[in-house]
Amino acid sequence: MKIEMQRVNEDYLFEAKGKSGVPILIDNTVNGVSKGASPMELLLMGVGGCSAIDVIHILKKQRQEITHYSIEVDGNREVVKEAKPFKTINVHITLEGNITPEKAIRAAELSFEKYCSVSITLEKSVIVNYEITLNSVKIV
């Protein structure tokens, strides 16, 4: 897997593209107005996107009817030398539809423990927690 990045302006704005060719803007979000996501935001988006694709795929295979899916990913950072890596990442999945709670729980377990390459890549250095709300009821 490979990506390419090109600097767009005289500061920190970059345009990144992967195999799909879809451009993603990356910028320094610390000072002033940002025109793109920060690298750390992109990491959280990667965790969220990877697990969302897994969970939806698993539930669709089980013929579960998903009428709404949203995800919130929050990272807690710590200072290590001059860097601020994530110490924990908390994922909150919100599902609505005709979905069996046990199947939703199992889909998330499979994603985070077996299929999600992003969270599995991070698991040696970051604790990834998740919770699920199904039809307005917290089930995990």
HELIX and SHEET records of a PDB file:
HELIX    1   1 PRO A   39  LYS A   61  1                                  23    
HELIX    2   2 PRO A  101  LEU A  110  1                                  10    
HELIX    3   3 SER A  111  TYR A  115  3                                   5    
HELIX    4   4 SER A  117  LEU A  122  1                                   6    
SHEET    1   A 3 GLU A   4  ARG A   7  0                                        
SHEET    2   A 3 PHE A  14  LYS A  17 -1                                        
SHEET    3   A 3 PRO A  23  ILE A  26 -1                                        
SHEET    1   B 4 GLU A  65  ARG A  77  0                                        
SHEET    2   B 4 PHE A  86  ASN A  98 -1                                        
SHEET    3   B 4 ILE A 127  LEU A 134  1                                        
SHEET    4   B 4 VAL A 137  LYS A 138 -1                                        
END                                                                             
